[in-house]
């Protein structure tokens, strides 16, 4: 059908140049737009010298996968294929270039460092916040250079590139590279390479030595409240080619706390409207809309400026918490259908009062009323 995107697969990692050790667990990353959520993928390794294929199994749709490299395959150059059946059609993609599978002894190790920061709250608007500290150990007899690697948001993180737009790589107090975080196929990721390092290698590690690196990030001033994120490292490329173990490397989950003050604004009815309710079964339905920042739930009532009865909003029998807010952050909106009783008084001086409850309880943190009266008339 015209206008509906066709599903396809793009292999992001491994995509050429990586080194996998037999028996190790490795990261596979795909871009699969418009692919149904119930799709399963088959992963295959093809030996470029013999043409023999080795199946790595079948996996459900996800941004990233951990696969085990079989102990039975010989060392050599391989291509990676991801394949799926969608609506009766086979879609697939191969890595752009070969990568190495080896049974050799591990010479380069990448591990989470003991100084890695623990879980904590981070205020929106903060810059260069350390998210992950890792150590690269070189046990070879020659210096190795880090050519590139990737960082993504661990599956289950609720933050996105909108909340955390940029990440940086540090060697102590020296910033080696910085890059914007991208969103693609439901994955938030950043690649550190020669381009982000100004055209050179990211860093070198001397023979028999280790070096500690820090991944930091900038938090948007308008980041959503209480979203979480954990950074995950994968896809290291070294020069000369080496084998990295301890992958993937995952930091602790951090929680972003919005710096915006809680607020709520009545959007409608906000003055001048005319409600002509259609009563059925003793009640009529009318919509109320609002915008809010950093709240947990909304209560409200209808009242007349001249006094008289106050009509507590009842959402089909419940007079508390007319709408539980499921997302929190700047410039969000909500709507609820309220029930008007059949004996409501016809008048032209009605206003709506809304109360915003806290994220962590029922205490009121903000409130607002219609800017001007509106009318309720006989239909």
C-alpha positions in Angstrom: 0.0 0.0 0.0 1.4 3.4 -0.9 2.9 5.4 2.0 3.6 2.3 4.2 7.3 1.7 4.5 8.7 -1.7 3.5 10.4 -3.6 6.2 14.1 -4.3 5.8 17.2 -5.3 7.9 20.5 -3.6 8.2 23.4 -5.2 10.1 25.1 -2.5 12.2 27.5 -4.8 14.1 29.5 -6.9 13.3 30.0 -4.9 10.1 33.6 -5.6 9.2 37.0 -5.4 10.9 35.9 -6.8 14.3 37.7 -9.7 16.0 35.6 -12.4 17.7 37.1 -15.2 19.8 35.5 -18.7 19.6 33.5 -19.5 22.7 33.0 -15.8 23.5 29.7 -13.8 23.8 29.5 -11.0 21.3 27.1 -8.1 20.6 24.9 -8.1 17.4 23.1 -4.8 16.5 20.5 -4.5 13.8 18.4 -1.7 12.3 15.0 -3.2 11.4 12.4 -0.5 10.6 8.8 -1.4 10.0 9.5 -5.0 11.0 6.6 -6.5 13.1 7.3 -6.9 16.8 6.7 -10.7 16.7 9.4 -11.2 14.0 12.2 -13.7 14.7 15.7 -13.4 13.1 18.1 -16.2 12.1 21.8 -15.4 12.5 24.4 -17.1 10.3 28.2 -16.9 10.1 29.7 -17.6 6.6 33.4 -18.6 6.3 34.6 -16.5 3.3 37.3 -19.1 2.4 35.1 -22.2 2.3 31.6 -20.7 1.9 30.4 -22.9 4.8 27.6 -21.4 6.9 27.2 -21.9 10.7 23.9 -21.0 12.3 24.0 -19.0 15.5 20.3 -19.7 16.2 17.0 -17.8 16.1 16.3 -14.6 18.1 13.2 -12.4 18.7 13.2 -8.8 17.5 15.4 -6.5 19.7 17.8 -3.7 19.1 20.8 -5.7 20.4 21.6 -9.4 20.9 24.2 -11.4 22.7 25.3 -14.4 20.7 27.9 -17.1 21.5 30.5 -17.8 18.9 30.6 -21.6 18.5 33.7 -23.4 19.7 33.5 -25.7 16.7 34.2 -23.2 13.9 37.7 -22.7 12.6 39.6 -19.4 12.8 39.3 -17.2 9.7 37.4 -14.4 8.0 33.6 -14.4 8.3 30.6 -12.6 7.1 27.5 -12.2 9.3 23.9 -12.5 8.0 20.6 -11.6 9.7 17.5 -13.1 8.0 13.8 -13.0 8.7 10.4 -13.9 7.2 8.0 -10.9 7.1 4.5 -11.3 5.6 5.7 -14.3 3.6 8.8 -12.5 2.2 12.4 -13.2 3.2 14.4 -10.1 4.1 18.1 -10.3 5.0 21.4 -8.3 5.2 25.1 -9.2 5.4 27.8 -7.4 7.2 29.5 -4.9 4.7 32.9 -6.5 5.1 34.6 -9.6 6.7 35.7 -9.8 10.3 38.0 -12.2 12.1 37.0 -15.2 14.2 40.0 -16.6 16.1 40.8 -19.2 18.7 44.0 -17.4 19.7 44.8 -16.3 23.2 43.1 -13.1 24.4 45.6 -10.2 24.4 43.4 -7.2 25.0 40.9 -6.9 27.8 38.1 -4.4 28.3 36.4 -4.4 31.7 34.3 -2.2 33.9 36.6 -0.4 36.3 36.2 -0.5 40.1 35.7 3.3 40.1 32.6 3.1 37.9 29.9 5.3 39.4 27.0 3.7 41.2 23.3 4.2 40.5 22.3 7.8 41.3 20.0 10.7 40.4 21.2 13.3 37.8 19.7 16.7 37.5 18.5 17.7 34.0 20.8 20.3 32.4 24.0 18.8 33.9 26.9 18.5 31.5 29.8 16.0 31.2 28.3 13.7 33.8 30.4 10.4 34.2 28.2 7.5 33.3 30.6 4.7 32.9 34.3 4.0 33.7 36.1 1.2 31.9 39.7 -0.1 31.7 41.6 -1.4 28.7 44.5 -3.8 29.4 47.1 -4.6 26.8 49.0 -7.8 27.5 50.7 -7.8 24.1 54.3 -6.9 23.4 53.4 -3.9 21.3 51.3 -0.7 21.7 47.7 -1.0 20.6 45.4 1.8 19.5 41.7 2.0 20.0 40.3 2.7 16.6 36.6 2.8 17.4 33.8 1.4 19.6 30.1 2.0 20.2 28.0 3.0 23.2 24.2 2.3 23.3 21.5 2.6 25.9 21.0 -0.7 27.5 17.7 -2.4 26.6 15.1 -1.4 29.2 16.4 2.2 29.5 13.5 4.7 29.3 15.6 7.7 28.4 16.3 8.6 24.7 18.6 10.9 22.7 16.0 13.6 23.4 16.9 13.4 27.1 20.6 12.7 26.6 21.8 14.3 23.4 25.6 14.0 23.6 28.3 11.7 25.0 32.1 12.1 25.3 35.1 9.9 25.8 37.8 11.0 28.4 41.3 9.9 29.3 41.4 11.3 32.8 40.9 15.1 32.5 41.5 15.0 28.7 38.5 14.9 26.4 39.4 12.6 23.5 36.1 12.7 21.5 32.5 13.9 21.6 29.6 13.0 19.5 25.8 13.4 19.3 23.7 10.4 20.3 21.6 9.1 17.5 18.2 7.3 17.4 17.7 4.6 14.8 15.3 1.6 14.8 14.4 2.1 18.4 18.1 2.1 19.5 19.9 5.1 21.0 23.7 4.9 20.3 26.9 6.8 19.6 30.0 5.6 17.7 33.4 6.9 18.8 36.0 6.7 16.0 38.6 8.7 14.1 36.0 11.2 13.0 34.9 12.0 16.5 38.5 12.2 17.6 39.3 14.9 15.0 40.8 12.5 12.4 43.2 10.6 14.7 43.0 7.4 16.7 41.1 7.6 20.0 43.9 6.5 22.2 46.8 4.1 22.6 47.7 1.7 25.4 51.4 0.8 25.9 52.5 -2.9 25.9 51.9 -4.6 29.3 49.9 -1.6 30.6 46.3 -0.6 31.2 44.4 2.7 30.9 41.2 3.9 32.4 38.6 5.8 30.2 35.4 7.6 31.1 32.2 7.9 29.2 30.3 11.1 30.1 27.1 12.6 28.8 25.2 15.8 28.7 21.6 15.9 30.0 19.1 18.1 28.2 17.7 21.0 30.4 14.2 19.7 29.2 14.9 16.0 29.9 11.9 14.1 31.1 11.6 13.5 34.8 12.5 10.0 36.3 13.6 8.4 33.0 16.5 6.0 33.4 19.5 4.9 31.4 22.5 2.6 31.6 25.3 2.8 29.1 26.6 -0.3 27.3 29.9 -0.6 25.4 30.4 -2.9 22.4 32.1 -3.3 19.0 35.7 -2.4 19.9 38.1 -2.2 17.1 41.9 -2.1 17.8 44.9 -1.5 15.7 46.7 -3.8 15.1 43.7 -6.2 15.4 43.4 -7.7 18.8 40.9 -9.7 20.8 38.8 -8.1 23.5 37.3 -10.0 26.4 34.9 -9.0 29.1 32.4 -7.7 26.6 29.8 -6.3 26.8 30.7 -3.7 29.4 27.6 -2.2 31.1 27.4 0.7 33.6 24.9 1.2 36.3 21.4 2.7 35.7 21.1 6.4 36.3 17.8 8.3 36.9 17.3 11.8 35.5 15.5 14.3 37.7 13.9 17.2 35.9 14.8 20.7 37.1 11.5 22.0 36.0 9.0 22.9 38.7 5.7 21.0 38.7 2.8 22.9 37.0 -0.6 22.4 35.5 -2.6 24.5 33.1 -6.2 24.2 32.2 -6.5 24.0 28.4 -10.2 23.5 28.0 -12.7 24.6 29.1 -10.8 27.8 29.7 -13.4 30.5 29.3 -16.2 31.3 26.8 -17.1 27.7 25.9 -20.7 26.5 25.9 -21.4 23.0 27.1 -24.7 21.5 25.9 -24.6 18.1 27.6 -26.5 15.1 26.2 -27.8 13.2 29.2 -28.1 9.4 29.2 -28.8 7.3 32.3 -28.7 10.4 34.4 -25.2 11.5 33.3 -23.6 13.4 30.5 -20.0 13.1 29.3 -17.7 16.2 28.8 -14.0 16.4 28.1 -11.5 18.3 30.1 -7.9 18.9 28.8 -4.8 20.2 30.4 -1.0 20.5 30.1 1.4 19.7 32.9 5.0 19.3 34.0 6.3 16.7 36.5 3.2 15.3 38.0 1.8 12.0 39.1 -2.0 12.4 38.8 -4.8 14.9 38.4 -7.8 15.6 40.5 -10.4 18.3 39.8 -13.9 19.7 40.2 -16.4 22.0 38.5 -17.7 25.1 40.4 -19.6 28.3 39.9 -18.0 31.6 40.6 -21.2 32.8 42.3 -21.2 29.9 44.7 -23.3 26.9 45.0 -22.6 23.1 44.6 -19.1 21.9 43.8 -19.1 19.0 41.3 -16.2 16.7 42.0 -14.9 15.1 38.8 -16.0 11.4 38.6 -14.5 9.2 36.0 -17.2 6.6 35.7 -17.6 6.1 39.4 -14.2 7.1 40.8 -14.0 10.6 42.3 -10.3 10.5 42.9 -7.4 10.7 40.5 -9.4 11.3 37.3 -6.3 10.4 35.2 -3.1 8.7 36.3 -0.3 10.3 34.3 2.0 7.7 32.7 4.6 10.0 31.3 6.3 13.0 33.0 8.3 15.8 31.5 7.9 19.2 29.9 4.9 20.3 27.8 2.9 17.1 28.2 -0.9 17.0 27.9 -3.7 15.0 29.4 -7.4 14.6 28.9 -10.2 13.0 30.9 -13.9 12.5 30.2 -15.9 13.6 33.2 -19.5 12.8 34.1 -22.0 15.6 34.7 -25.1 14.7 36.9 -28.5 15.2 35.4 -29.5 17.7 38.1 -26.6 20.1 37.3 -27.7 23.8 37.4 -27.8 25.6 34.1 -25.6 28.7 34.4 -23.0 30.9 32.6 -20.4 31.2 35.4 -18.8 27.8 35.6 -15.0 27.2 35.9 -12.8 24.1 36.2 -10.2 23.6 39.0 -7.4 21.1 38.5 -4.9 19.9 41.1 -1.7 18.2 40.1 -0.5 15.5 42.5 3.1 14.6 43.3 5.0 11.8 41.6 5.6 10.2 44.9 2.2 10.6 46.6 -1.1 12.4 46.9 0.2 15.8 48.0 -0.7 18.7 45.8 2.2 20.3 43.9 0.4 22.6 41.5 -3.1 23.8 40.6 -4.9 25.9 38.1 -8.4 27.2 37.2 -10.1 28.2 34.0 -9.0 31.7 33.0 -12.7 32.8 32.6 -16.2 31.4 33.1 -17.9 29.1 30.5 -21.6 28.1 30.2 -23.7 25.0 30.7 -27.0 25.2 28.8 -30.0 23.1 28.2 -29.5 21.0 25.0 
